Amino acid sequence: MRRTKPEPRVINPDVRYNNVPVSFFIHRIMKRGKKSLATRIMYDALDIVKEKSGKDPIEVLDQALKNVGPQMEVRPRRVGGATYQVPMEVPASRKMTLAMRWILDSATGRTGNSYAEKLSAEILEAANNTGNAVRKREETHKMAEANRAFSHFRM
């Protein structure tokens, strides 16, 4: 086990919107170091969001992340030979990471033309509290609620 926790890396905001979550999204979309392609996909998706909703795309993205981020999740805890699923609160950094992961996974699973269109549709649905990413959050909350009896085993 580590002696100390490593300090979190500083992520620079993106160029167009000067926003850190957009920069996180670009890094999560990126495959094989093709950052310019990931940037283009993200900006195209945000342009489509602006066109469809008529609102500021950063506000829509922030609302989507807020709607998808889970409050509680279950973590396995071993007690006396048995493993219990213990509900725990989710830290803010993990909440954002899970929200982004679920939005991108849901966008990947959609049928559509381009990845930018799929991503924009998923962001809009998440902002409206619908869609697969929000369903994933609801499942996580149901698991935490079902295992509330084991909450006294918190770490």
Secondary structure, DSSP 4 states (H G I P E B T S, - for coil): --SSPPPPPPPPPPTTT--HHHHHHHHHH--TT-HHHHHHHHHHHHHHHHHHH-S-HHHHHHHHHHHHS-SEEEEEEEETTEEEEEEEEPPHHHHHHHHHHHHHHHHHHS-SS-HHHHHHHHHHHHHTT-SHHHHHHHHHHHHHHHTGGGGGG--
